[in-house]
């Protein structure tokens, strides 16, 4: 607990006491709230109604709904996991056949809310967001359950931002511009959404260089051993701590600005191993195991030309399955040791016209093979797509992606491991074609 306390107190003390005078606001601080124009006085009944700006009004609160009807038609030359989108390719030993999928579960809906300001730090705007899609648990593809994507409240001004709720990770904030719903997760792009208490501080050194410092305390997410009856997953006694520092050159250029960020996290995942582990070494049951998770990350966004834009991320860390790294493997089930991994991704966009855009990208997640006895050892994807914006809300696009996933089982020939218990070692390779149609409002 002393290490956790020192990290938390030190991190927040540095951010709150940072002395530089703020002159500009990092663009990321404004991208979650819809700014609504002033409207007529709300009726005394406080009944919700539609104003001319299509927002719901209730007293001093405004709610702006949004959403997208979103469907994909996907063909894969070899079956991928989970199917409607791709994390990795199954080994050809187990799932070598092709697959065809039509899916609409990525359709998403939500609203942005704004409310009365609060008189602290020179006055702060308040608001929040709720967003869902339909990639929750399901029995049949046409009977999907709701998945909570974002649900948070925030207060912000030009110097500070406070956020409480479920939101994107502080670390590795960029997303590859792929049509794949999973945006490169398990293939080189780490970071997801989780419940958190978050603080940000932004400013500038001069008119041409802005900076932002971000930190958060986060709930443990423990995806390892979800199907193992002899393992109980449990949260640690301290939160996962994330932090990021970034500078932006020419911040007034908006999306044409250059941004470089450094980020990282540290935390723990917890397990109770109630039964003997798999051989070798068939470890005995043990209670209250705590395993460290950490990462170091770099993110970069550069406008190359007026029509061309480059973005990329790099990561290195251990026990990264909570952040969709290590190809979804954080802990070796045999040795109960953490798995290290290195990876990243990059993509290039080109605006052919105002309504046609091309994207090309590559990603790789490369776990340390010596850290685990069996599983996925390498995962990469290469993609190219085009997007056409047909009307203000209607867009469509086609993407071709090549995925390659490698496997190992180092227990071959070891005593106590029957041949029928060995895992597949043949690679998985697939070309995936995705046609997407999206109608957003």
Secondary structure, DSSP 4 states (H G I P E B T S, - for coil): -HHHHHHHHHHHHHHHH--PPP----GGGGTTS------SPPPTT---EE-TTS-EEETTEEEEEEEEEEEEEEEESS-EEESSSEEEEPPTTT--S-EEEEE-TT-EEEEEEEEEEESSTT-EEEEEEEEEES-S-BSSTTSBPPEEEEEEEEEE-SSEEEEEEEEE-SSS------SSTTTTBTTTB---EEEEEEEEEEEEEETTEEEEEEEEEE-----TTTT-TTEEEE--SS-EEEEEEEEEESGGGGGGSEEEEEEEEEEEEEEEE-SPPSTTT-PPPEEEEEEEEEEEEEEEEEE-SSSEEEEEEEEEEES-GGGT-GGG--B-TTT--B-EEEEEEEEEEEESSSSEEEEEEEEEEEE-GGG-SEEEEEEEEEEEEEEEE-SSSEEEEEEEEEEEEEEEETTTT-TT--GGGPPP-S-EEEEEEEEEEEEE-
